[in-house]
Amino acid sequence: MCGRYTLTASPQAIRDLFRYAEQPNFPPRYNIAPTQPIAVVCLVNRQRQFVLMRWGLLPSWVKDPKAFSLIVNARGESVIDKPSFRAAMKRRRCLIPADGFYEWRAGGPRKQPYFIHARSGAPLAFAGLWETWTGPNGEELDTVTIVTTEANSTVRPLHDRMPVIVPPEAFGLWLDTDNVDAATASSLIMPAPDDLLEVWPVSTDVNRVANDNAQLIERVAESTEPAPSPKVAAAKKSKATKPKDDGQGVLF
């Protein structure tokens, strides 16, 4: 699972790693979320290219995008056979620059978020698949999904899935859909080495998509408060959702 991630490395550092010709200038992002435009590297005319795509795959065969749930993650075990991913796995593989992602663990009064990133601090490359959706009026929309796999021992205490992280020496193998078939490329769909990543707790401010600043990835003290009993939790939820009558009425 990968529902939020970061890209805070400098544009030049990302360009040096992925070796594309463009020189985009983009700000650091500390809380990238689905439906937002994200940085993607793909192969166009045998050259690596930096492009922006919307996070949340929309297969080309979808008739009404409003009636289709965007695919934020694609399970690596099904990308070769599942109709939503089969064509993209053959012809439209890409890399998604990142330098960390978030995961949440239940157990306290609220889920505790964690930041997961390379021990070295180096940028990462998530395996991705992309599609171009064409609307009834000829409009086009490029969308992308992050391929996931079983979690390694570092991530497993938080979640049973993690993004597929492609090592730099395998960038060409994943991107080259002309010369590398889907079955061969799928050999890269595996958990990251256990010693690649480290994890630490971060503020629950990351829960709000509007928050996007460097404080989100700072280590905080892990919550040790016990989880509330089901009755207490239900009572708090009921109290929180009951509108307060201030004599002016409520809109929602």
Backbone as CSV, one residue per row, in Angstrom:
resi,resn,N_x,N_y,N_z,CA_x,CA_y,CA_z,C_x,C_y,C_z
1,MET,0.846,-1.190,0.000,0.000,0.000,0.000,0.877,1.235,0.000
2,CYS,0.501,2.213,-0.780,1.178,3.506,-0.749,0.141,4.563,-1.067
3,GLY,-0.279,5.315,-0.056,-1.312,6.313,-0.250,-0.821,7.736,-0.098
4,ARG,0.377,7.920,0.430,1.010,9.237,0.542,2.516,9.049,0.431
5,TYR,3.187,10.002,-0.203,4.644,9.910,-0.272,5.255,11.287,-0.408
6,THR,6.581,11.355,-0.445,7.286,12.626,-0.507,8.236,12.659,-1.704
7,LEU,8.521,13.867,-2.154,9.584,14.098,-3.134,10.213,15.439,-2.764
8,THR,11.273,15.379,-1.983,11.884,16.589,-1.452,13.301,16.825,-1.968
9,ALA,13.874,15.868,-2.684,15.207,16.050,-3.251,15.169,17.178,-4.283
10,SER,16.310,17.795,-4.527,16.374,18.913,-5.470,16.102,18.420,-6.890
11,PRO,15.590,19.296,-7.764,15.376,18.908,-9.161,16.644,18.378,-9.820
12,GLN,17.796,18.956,-9.480,19.033,18.491,-10.098,19.407,17.097,-9.614
13,ALA,19.167,16.811,-8.322,19.468,15.475,-7.795,18.601,14.418,-8.464
14,ILE,17.338,14.725,-8.692,16.444,13.783,-9.365,16.850,13.621,-10.830
15,ARG,17.215,14.702,-11.477,17.658,14.630,-12.874,18.935,13.799,-12.991
16,ASP,19.857,13.968,-12.061,21.101,13.200,-12.098,20.840,11.706,-11.930
17,LEU,19.866,11.368,-11.064,19.577,9.959,-10.808,18.864,9.299,-11.986
18,PHE,17.872,9.978,-12.528,17.041,9.358,-13.564,17.533,9.639,-14.983
19,ARG,18.406,10.621,-15.137,19.066,10.894,-16.421,18.077,11.199,-17.546
20,TYR,17.184,12.114,-17.316,16.312,12.599,-18.381,16.847,13.949,-18.872
21,ALA,16.417,14.331,-20.061,16.956,15.541,-20.689,16.316,16.824,-20.166
22,GLU,15.067,16.755,-19.760,14.365,17.954,-19.319,15.018,18.539,-18.062
23,GLN,14.769,19.822,-17.824,15.287,20.482,-16.626,14.136,21.128,-15.855
24,PRO,13.227,20.309,-15.375,12.073,20.865,-14.664,12.499,21.449,-13.315
25,ASN,11.799,22.481,-12.917,12.039,23.081,-11.606,10.775,22.895,-10.779
26,PHE,10.838,22.032,-9.775,9.650,21.734,-8.981,9.969,21.894,-7.491
27,PRO,8.986,22.271,-6.692,9.213,22.488,-5.265,9.231,21.169,-4.503
28,PRO,9.819,21.155,-3.300,9.740,19.941,-2.481,8.304,19.677,-2.078
29,ARG,7.926,18.400,-2.062,6.578,17.996,-1.669,6.672,16.996,-0.531
30,TYR,5.977,17.287,0.550,6.056,16.456,1.749,4.797,15.643,2.014
31,ASN,3.795,15.780,1.164,2.533,15.078,1.431,1.765,14.880,0.124
32,ILE,2.373,14.151,-0.799,1.763,13.916,-2.106,0.628,12.902,-1.951
33,ALA,-0.529,13.215,-2.528,-1.727,12.396,-2.337,-2.360,12.030,-3.676
34,PRO,-3.181,10.981,-3.693,-3.878,10.580,-4.921,-4.685,11.723,-5.529
35,THR,-4.826,11.691,-6.830,-5.503,12.657,-7.714,-4.641,13.876,-8.011
36,GLN,-3.505,14.029,-7.348,-2.631,15.155,-7.622,-1.702,14.837,-8.803
37,PRO,-1.211,15.855,-9.513,-0.206,15.611,-10.555,1.127,15.253,-9.904
38,ILE,1.776,14.222,-10.409,3.037,13.772,-9.826,4.106,13.625,-10.903
39,ALA,5.368,13.656,-10.463,6.494,13.484,-11.379,6.612,12.022,-11.783
40,VAL,6.800,11.790,-13.081,6.917,10.442,-13.630,8.040,10.442,-14.669
41,VAL,8.806,9.358,-14.710,9.839,9.195,-15.732,9.467,7.996,-16.592
42,CYS,9.389,8.224,-17.901,9.062,7.134,-18.824,9.989,7.210,-20.035
43,LEU,9.892,6.225,-20.881,10.742,6.153,-22.072,9.920,6.572,-23.285
44,VAL,10.379,7.617,-23.981,9.696,8.112,-25.173,10.724,8.191,-26.292
45,ASN,10.475,7.457,-27.373,11.430,7.402,-28.490,12.838,7.045,-28.013
46,ARG,12.895,6.073,-27.132,14.148,5.535,-26.592,14.875,6.498,-25.662
47,GLN,14.213,7.604,-25.295,14.831,8.570,-24.395,13.999,8.689,-23.123
48,ARG,14.690,8.804,-21.973,13.968,9.015,-20.723,13.407,10.434,-20.692
49,GLN,12.180,10.535,-20.249,11.492,11.824,-20.262,10.779,12.060,-18.938
50,PHE,10.867,13.277,-18.437,10.166,13.709,-17.226,8.811,14.262,-17.645
51,VAL,7.745,13.740,-17.042,6.395,14.217,-17.347,5.588,14.290,-16.056
52,LEU,4.476,14.980,-16.127,3.529,15.014,-15.016,2.298,14.205,-15.395
53,MET,1.840,13.381,-14.453,0.629,12.590,-14.654,-0.209,12.623,-13.386
54,ARG,-1.488,12.366,-13.526,-2.358,12.331,-12.353,-2.229,10.984,-11.659
55,TRP,-2.044,11.023,-10.345,-1.923,9.789,-9.579,-3.302,9.174,-9.372
56,GLY,-3.484,8.004,-9.941,-4.749,7.284,-9.903,-5.072,6.809,-11.296
57,LEU,-4.743,5.552,-11.594,-4.860,5.031,-12.955,-6.306,4.983,-13.424
58,LEU,-6.494,5.414,-14.649,-7.793,5.335,-15.307,-7.585,4.545,-16.592
59,PRO,-7.931,3.250,-16.609,-7.707,2.433,-17.807,-8.370,3.036,-19.040
60,SER,-7.762,2.814,-20.191,-8.243,3.422,-21.431,-9.650,2.982,-21.797
61,TRP,-10.068,1.783,-21.335,-11.373,1.270,-21.718,-12.523,1.789,-20.854
62,VAL,-12.214,2.597,-19.854,-13.270,3.140,-18.982,-14.131,4.131,-19.767
63,LYS,-15.432,3.975,-19.704,-16.347,4.860,-20.416,-16.652,6.123,-19.619
64,ASP,-16.976,5.935,-18.330,-17.358,7.062,-17.490,-16.412,7.135,-16.288
65,PRO,-15.454,8.057,-16.297,-14.494,8.128,-15.189,-15.144,8.441,-13.849
66,LYS,-16.301,9.105,-13.867,-16.978,9.421,-12.614,-17.512,8.172,-11.927
67,ALA,-17.718,7.118,-12.693,-18.265,5.876,-12.132,-17.169,4.850,-11.864
68,PHE,-15.913,5.263,-12.009,-14.792,4.336,-11.848,-13.880,4.823,-10.732
69,SER,-13.565,3.936,-9.797,-12.662,4.289,-8.703,-11.219,4.275,-9.209
70,LEU,-10.531,5.394,-9.091,-9.155,5.487,-9.556,-8.279,4.464,-8.843
71,ILE,-7.344,3.874,-9.580,-6.476,2.834,-9.031,-5.163,3.476,-8.583
72,VAL,-5.041,3.684,-7.291,-3.856,4.327,-6.730,-2.675,3.361,-6.695
73,ASN,-2.953,2.100,-6.362,-1.928,1.057,-6.280,-2.332,-0.131,-7.133
74,ALA,-1.342,-0.794,-7.722,-1.570,-2.017,-8.496,-0.803,-3.153,-7.829
75,ARG,-1.487,-4.202,-7.448,-0.812,-5.339,-6.832,0.109,-6.008,-7.853
76,GLY,1.380,-6.104,-7.497,2.355,-6.650,-8.422,2.053,-8.057,-8.884
77,GLU,1.359,-8.822,-8.051,1.046,-10.204,-8.395,0.042,-10.308,-9.547
78,SER,-0.670,-9.211,-9.835,-1.733,-9.290,-10.844,-1.494,-8.414,-12.067
79,VAL,-0.357,-7.712,-12.143,-0.186,-6.742,-13.231,-0.056,-7.393,-14.613
80,ILE,0.378,-8.632,-14.678,0.529,-9.282,-15.980,-0.814,-9.761,-16.530
81,ASP,-1.718,-10.152,-15.650,-2.964,-10.786,-16.086,-4.206,-9.926,-15.951
82,LYS,-4.254,-9.020,-14.988,-5.481,-8.267,-14.743,-5.740,-7.258,-15.856
83,PRO,-6.966,-7.194,-16.391,-7.263,-6.291,-17.512,-6.896,-4.829,-17.258
84,SER,-7.020,-4.370,-16.020,-6.723,-2.969,-15.723,-5.255,-2.625,-15.937
85,PHE,-4.370,-3.636,-15.830,-2.934,-3.375,-15.871,-2.199,-4.076,-17.016
86,ARG,-2.812,-5.068,-17.616,-2.118,-5.954,-18.552,-1.438,-5.181,-19.685
87,ALA,-2.162,-4.277,-20.332,-1.588,-3.530,-21.458,-0.487,-2.589,-20.992
88,ALA,-0.698,-1.927,-19.869,0.308,-0.997,-19.352,1.576,-1.733,-18.936
89,MET,1.435,-2.931,-18.386,2.615,-3.688,-17.988,3.442,-4.074,-19.212
90,LYS,2.796,-4.272,-20.336,3.513,-4.616,-21.566,4.146,-3.399,-22.227
91,ARG,3.409,-2.269,-22.241,3.823,-1.145,-23.078,4.055,0.170,-22.340
92,ARG,3.620,0.312,-21.098,3.677,1.622,-20.458,4.134,1.516,-18.996
93,ARG,5.342,1.044,-18.827,5.951,1.015,-17.499,6.698,2.329,-17.268
94,CYS,6.730,2.767,-16.043,7.389,4.033,-15.729,7.998,3.972,-14.334
95,LEU,8.745,5.012,-13.988,9.330,5.159,-12.661,8.780,6.424,-12.020
96,ILE,8.565,6.365,-10.726,8.016,7.501,-9.991,9.048,7.949,-8.960
97,PRO,9.690,9.106,-9.166,10.682,9.600,-8.207,10.035,9.899,-6.850
98,ALA,10.733,9.514,-5.802,10.248,9.734,-4.440,11.459,9.717,-3.513
99,ASP,11.257,10.115,-2.288,12.322,9.878,-1.313,11.782,9.355,0.011
100,GLY,10.521,9.009,0.030,9.951,8.389,1.209,8.448,8.241,1.063
101,PHE,7.843,7.444,1.934,6.387,7.293,1.928,5.906,7.102,3.355
102,TYR,4.608,7.252,3.539,4.006,7.162,4.867,3.185,5.884,5.003
103,GLU,3.147,5.398,6.225,2.254,4.295,6.550,1.748,4.534,7.968
104,TRP,0.588,3.960,8.285,-0.052,4.181,9.577,-0.208,2.862,10.330
105,ARG,-0.091,2.940,11.649,-0.300,1.757,12.492,-1.316,2.085,13.568
106,ALA,-2.312,1.221,13.716,-3.322,1.410,14.749,-2.775,0.933,16.087
107,GLY,-3.461,1.325,17.180,-3.060,0.840,18.494,-3.186,1.871,19.578
108,GLY,-3.168,3.147,19.243,-3.311,4.201,20.229,-4.667,4.863,20.088
109,PRO,-4.816,6.067,20.620,-6.090,6.770,20.500,-6.406,7.127,19.053
110,ARG,-5.372,7.190,18.218,-5.550,7.383,16.787,-4.378,6.725,16.085
111,LYS,-4.547,6.429,14.800,-3.478,5.760,14.068,-2.207,6.618,14.065
112,GLN,-1.090,5.971,14.336,0.193,6.656,14.359,0.840,6.589,12.975
113,PRO,1.116,7.750,12.345,1.792,7.718,11.045,3.305,7.551,11.198
114,TYR,3.908,6.933,10.210,5.357,6.725,10.181,5.893,7.153,8.820
115,PHE,7.116,7.661,8.826,7.802,8.023,7.597,8.840,6.948,7.288
116,ILE,8.793,6.429,6.073,9.661,5.331,5.648,10.525,5.850,4.500
117,HIS,11.827,5.751,4.644,12.725,6.336,3.646,14.055,5.596,3.643
118,ALA,14.907,5.882,2.668,16.200,5.227,2.570,17.100,5.653,3.721
119,ARG,17.791,4.695,4.312,18.720,5.010,5.397,19.766,6.030,4.950
120,SER,20.151,5.953,3.690,21.172,6.849,3.154,20.650,8.252,2.882
121,GLY,19.331,8.407,2.864,18.735,9.686,2.505,18.615,9.891,1.006
122,ALA,19.031,8.904,0.222,18.997,9.026,-1.240,17.569,8.919,-1.769
123,PRO,17.303,9.509,-2.935,15.980,9.360,-3.556,15.711,7.905,-3.929
124,LEU,14.426,7.598,-4.132,13.982,6.264,-4.486,13.219,6.316,-5.810
125,ALA,13.024,5.165,-6.397,12.219,5.058,-7.619,11.161,3.992,-7.409
126,PHE,9.890,4.400,-7.410,8.798,3.438,-7.327,8.467,2.939,-8.734
127,ALA,8.164,1.658,-8.854,7.698,1.114,-10.126,6.272,1.605,-10.378
128,GLY,6.014,2.054,-11.600,4.689,2.552,-11.938,4.203,2.047,-13.281
129,LEU,2.908,2.188,-13.507,2.272,1.882,-14.787,1.404,3.074,-15.156
130,TRP,1.375,3.418,-16.445,0.581,4.576,-16.836,-0.309,4.271,-18.033
131,GLU,-1.344,5.074,-18.156,-2.295,4.942,-19.262,-2.746,6.336,-19.697
132,THR,-3.119,6.461,-20.957,-3.753,7.679,-21.447,-5.222,7.401,-21.685
133,TRP,-6.067,8.128,-20.979,-7.514,7.984,-21.157,-7.996,9.072,-22.115
134,THR,-8.780,8.679,-23.103,-9.313,9.625,-24.075,-10.818,9.759,-23.887
135,GLY,-11.269,10.986,-23.685,-12.679,11.243,-23.443,-13.486,11.330,-24.721
136,PRO,-14.797,11.449,-24.607,-15.694,11.470,-25.777,-15.460,12.664,-26.690
137,ASN,-14.871,13.728,-26.149,-14.612,14.921,-26.954,-13.161,15.009,-27.410
138,GLY,-12.439,13.890,-27.243,-11.052,13.855,-27.677,-10.053,14.322,-26.637
139,GLU,-10.536,14.717,-25.467,-9.617,15.155,-24.414,-8.809,13.966,-23.904
140,GLU,-7.556,14.226,-23.535,-6.677,13.156,-23.067,-6.187,13.433,-21.656
141,LEU,-6.044,12.368,-20.886,-5.571,12.480,-19.509,-4.604,11.340,-19.228
142,ASP,-3.366,11.673,-18.869,-2.370,10.665,-18.511,-2.465,10.382,-17.016
143,THR,-2.642,9.109,-16.671,-2.781,8.719,-15.272,-1.805,7.604,-14.944
144,VAL,-1.483,7.455,-13.672,-0.441,6.512,-13.266,-0.795,5.852,-11.940
145,THR,-0.290,4.648,-11.749,-0.473,3.926,-10.493,0.871,3.406,-10.012
146,ILE,1.000,3.218,-8.695,2.223,2.682,-8.095,2.063,1.183,-7.895
147,VAL,3.017,0.415,-8.381,2.990,-1.043,-8.224,3.459,-1.395,-6.814
148,THR,2.740,-2.302,-6.167,3.095,-2.701,-4.803,3.424,-4.194,-4.735
149,THR,4.060,-4.554,-3.643,4.441,-5.944,-3.412,4.331,-6.239,-1.919
150,GLU,4.687,-7.452,-1.525,4.680,-7.797,-0.108,5.677,-6.926,0.632
151,ALA,5.354,-6.568,1.867,6.237,-5.731,2.666,7.471,-6.505,3.112
152,ASN,8.594,-5.801,3.242,9.779,-6.430,3.820,9.686,-6.360,5.348
153,SER,10.700,-6.832,6.034,10.622,-6.906,7.496,10.608,-5.530,8.143
154,THR,11.078,-4.507,7.438,11.067,-3.148,7.986,9.664,-2.561,7.982
155,VAL,8.930,-2.793,6.907,7.604,-2.203,6.738,6.499,-3.074,7.321
156,ARG,6.726,-4.374,7.413,5.683,-5.316,7.796,4.994,-5.003,9.128
157,PRO,5.681,-4.476,10.145,4.963,-4.141,11.375,3.877,-3.074,11.180
158,LEU,3.954,-2.338,10.075,2.988,-1.279,9.811,1.928,-1.699,8.802
159,HIS,2.347,-2.452,7.777,1.429,-2.837,6.703,1.997,-4.042,5.978
160,ASP,1.129,-4.823,5.348,1.605,-6.024,4.649,1.995,-5.757,3.200
161,ARG,1.872,-4.489,2.734,2.245,-4.127,1.372,3.200,-2.938,1.392
162,MET,3.965,-2.797,0.316,4.849,-1.649,0.164,5.052,-1.384,-1.330
163,PRO,5.487,-0.178,-1.701,5.778,0.084,-3.113,6.944,-0.765,-3.598
164,VAL,6.918,-1.138,-4.867,8.077,-1.780,-5.482,9.125,-0.699,-5.713
165,ILE,10.305,-0.880,-5.128,11.388,0.088,-5.266,12.409,-0.480,-6.250
166,VAL,12.572,0.215,-7.368,13.465,-0.253,-8.432,14.860,0.327,-8.191
167,PRO,15.889,-0.523,-8.110,17.248,-0.014,-7.917,17.751,0.673,-9.187
168,PRO,18.647,1.645,-9.061,19.123,2.395,-10.238,19.653,1.516,-11.361
169,GLU,20.326,0.425,-11.006,20.889,-0.430,-12.049,19.821,-1.172,-12.853
170,ALA,18.573,-1.146,-12.384,17.484,-1.833,-13.089,16.496,-0.856,-13.726
171,PHE,16.798,0.445,-13.706,15.893,1.426,-14.317,15.625,1.075,-15.779
172,GLY,16.696,0.766,-16.521,16.543,0.471,-17.941,15.684,-0.749,-18.189
173,LEU,15.834,-1.772,-17.377,15.059,-2.998,-17.545,13.571,-2.723,-17.360
174,TRP,13.222,-1.930,-16.358,11.800,-1.656,-16.106,11.204,-0.750,-17.189
175,LEU,11.972,0.236,-17.643,11.442,1.209,-18.587,11.369,0.708,-20.023
176,ASP,12.257,-0.179,-20.402,12.387,-0.582,-21.801,11.326,-1.607,-22.201
177,THR,10.162,-1.103,-22.568,9.071,-2.007,-22.943,9.234,-2.553,-24.363
178,ASP,10.107,-1.948,-25.154,10.333,-2.447,-26.512,11.141,-3.747,-26.511
179,ASN,12.096,-3.838,-25.595,13.018,-4.974,-25.598,12.893,-5.891,-24.374
180,VAL,12.137,-5.467,-23.377,11.983,-6.268,-22.161,10.504,-6.578,-21.980
181,ASP,10.145,-7.856,-22.059,8.727,-8.209,-21.952,8.240,-8.117,-20.507
182,ALA,6.930,-8.190,-20.363,6.313,-8.019,-19.050,6.777,-9.073,-18.057
183,ALA,6.922,-10.306,-18.508,7.331,-11.383,-17.603,8.737,-11.131,-17.060
184,THR,9.630,-10.664,-17.922,10.996,-10.386,-17.487,11.024,-9.193,-16.535
185,ALA,10.287,-8.148,-16.878,10.247,-6.972,-16.022,9.645,-7.298,-14.658
186,SER,8.736,-8.259,-14.622,8.075,-8.596,-13.353,9.045,-9.201,-12.339
187,SER,10.231,-9.588,-12.789,11.227,-10.111,-11.845,11.672,-9.045,-10.852
188,LEU,11.401,-7.776,-11.167,11.760,-6.675,-10.263,10.700,-6.443,-9.193
189,ILE,9.566,-7.109,-9.333,8.479,-6.926,-8.364,8.769,-7.791,-7.142
190,MET,9.423,-7.180,-6.176,9.813,-7.888,-4.959,10.001,-6.876,-3.843
191,PRO,9.977,-7.322,-2.590,10.208,-6.389,-1.478,11.609,-5.791,-1.551
192,ALA,11.755,-4.576,-1.061,13.071,-3.944,-0.987,13.930,-4.680,0.034
193,PRO,15.257,-4.647,-0.119,16.123,-5.269,0.880,15.824,-4.719,2.275
194,ASP,15.901,-5.585,3.264,15.534,-5.187,4.618,16.376,-4.044,5.158
195,ASP,17.612,-3.918,4.680,18.492,-2.882,5.219,18.438,-1.577,4.421
196,LEU,17.569,-1.482,3.403,17.504,-0.275,2.589,16.811,0.875,3.309
197,LEU,15.755,0.557,4.056,14.878,1.583,4.606,14.973,1.700,6.117
198,GLU,14.578,2.857,6.616,14.385,3.034,8.044,13.053,3.735,8.275
199,VAL,12.535,3.615,9.477,11.188,4.085,9.802,11.218,4.873,11.095
200,TRP,10.459,5.995,11.128,10.267,6.656,12.420,8.886,7.302,12.478
201,PRO,8.370,7.482,13.688,7.038,8.088,13.841,7.072,9.574,13.516
202,VAL,5.977,10.062,12.940,5.863,11.478,12.602,4.513,12.010,13.093
203,SER,4.344,13.309,12.978,3.143,13.965,13.466,1.896,13.537,12.693
204,THR,0.779,13.510,13.393,-0.501,13.220,12.741,-0.942,14.361,11.826
205,ASP,-0.173,15.437,11.768,-0.490,16.518,10.831,-0.483,16.017,9.397
206,VAL,0.254,14.921,9.136,0.310,14.381,7.775,-1.052,13.835,7.340
207,ASN,-1.929,13.570,8.297,-3.251,13.041,7.960,-4.054,14.016,7.093
208,ARG,-3.747,15.293,7.213,-4.479,16.324,6.460,-3.723,16.662,5.194
209,VAL,-4.338,16.405,4.039,-3.665,16.586,2.751,-3.185,18.019,2.563
210,ALA,-3.907,18.991,3.116,-3.535,20.397,2.946,-2.197,20.726,3.592
211,ASN,-1.768,19.930,4.575,-0.472,20.152,5.216,0.637,19.626,4.319
212,ASP,1.594,20.469,4.014,2.685,20.077,3.114,3.920,20.898,3.474
213,ASN,4.656,20.450,4.479,5.829,21.182,4.932,6.833,20.215,5.542
214,ALA,8.040,20.709,5.771,9.142,19.857,6.228,8.910,19.260,7.608
215,GLN,8.056,19.890,8.410,7.801,19.356,9.749,7.112,17.987,9.719
216,LEU,6.474,17.680,8.603,5.746,16.409,8.512,6.669,15.202,8.598
217,ILE,7.923,15.328,8.179,8.820,14.169,8.181,9.775,14.159,9.379
218,GLU,9.603,15.106,10.295,10.451,15.128,11.478,10.028,14.033,12.456
219,ARG,11.009,13.404,13.060,10.719,12.354,14.039,10.027,12.953,15.264
220,VAL,9.009,12.261,15.763,8.320,12.670,16.983,8.304,11.494,17.951
221,ALA,7.940,11.764,19.186,7.811,10.694,20.167,6.603,9.841,19.811
222,GLU,6.792,8.535,19.851,5.695,7.633,19.526,4.657,7.657,20.631
223,SER,3.383,7.697,20.248,2.309,7.740,21.230,2.274,6.451,22.051
224,THR,2.173,6.607,23.380,2.090,5.444,24.257,0.734,5.364,24.954
225,GLU,-0.186,6.267,24.584,-1.507,6.249,25.191,-2.262,4.995,24.750
226,PRO,-2.989,4.346,25.669,-3.750,3.152,25.290,-4.916,3.513,24.385
227,ALA,-5.279,2.583,23.543,-6.432,2.792,22.678,-7.704,2.846,23.519
228,PRO,-8.658,3.730,23.185,-9.904,3.793,23.948,-10.738,2.542,23.730
229,SER,-11.569,2.221,24.716,-12.448,1.073,24.571,-13.461,1.357,23.476
230,PRO,-14.045,0.309,22.877,-15.029,0.537,21.816,-16.173,1.448,22.241
231,LYS,-16.633,1.319,23.503,-17.746,2.145,23.982,-17.334,3.608,24.067
232,VAL,-16.125,3.861,24.581,-15.637,5.233,24.701,-15.430,5.845,23.322
233,ALA,-14.863,5.060,22.419,-14.626,5.555,21.065,-15.936,5.902,20.369
234,ALA,-16.951,5.033,20.557,-18.251,5.275,19.935,-18.903,6.533,20.508
235,ALA,-18.762,6.712,21.836,-19.335,7.886,22.483,-18.684,9.168,21.983
236,LYS,-17.346,9.140,21.837,-16.633,10.316,21.337,-17.039,10.643,19.909
237,LYS,-17.200,9.591,19.084,-17.587,9.804,17.702,-18.977,10.410,17.616
238,SER,-19.894,9.894,18.459,-21.259,10.405,18.467,-21.290,11.860,18.889
239,LYS,-20.494,12.195,19.906,-20.451,13.566,20.401,-19.853,14.504,19.374
240,ALA,-18.826,14.002,18.655,-18.142,14.839,17.673,-19.008,15.115,16.456
241,THR,-19.883,14.163,16.115,-20.687,14.315,14.897,-22.040,14.971,15.174
242,LYS,-22.394,15.135,16.434,-23.667,15.768,16.750,-23.543,17.275,16.614
243,PRO,-24.318,17.920,15.736,-24.172,19.357,15.534,-24.573,20.148,16.770
244,LYS,-23.825,21.206,17.026,-24.118,22.067,18.165,-25.159,23.083,17.754
245,ASP,-26.207,23.207,18.554,-27.281,24.148,18.260,-26.926,25.507,18.843
246,ASP,-26.504,26.438,17.979,-26.156,27.771,18.463,-27.221,28.800,18.055
247,GLY,-28.361,28.302,17.643,-29.447,29.194,17.293,-29.392,29.695,15.861
248,GLN,-28.322,29.346,15.129,-28.175,29.832,13.772,-28.422,28.738,12.747
249,GLY,-28.662,27.510,13.203,-28.864,26.418,12.277,-27.541,25.900,11.742
250,VAL,-27.577,24.792,10.995,-26.360,24.212,10.426,-26.597,23.987,8.927
251,LEU,-25.506,24.055,8.181,-25.605,23.865,6.730,-25.368,22.417,6.342
252,PHE,-24.448,21.717,7.076,-24.160,20.322,6.750,-24.292,19.477,8.010
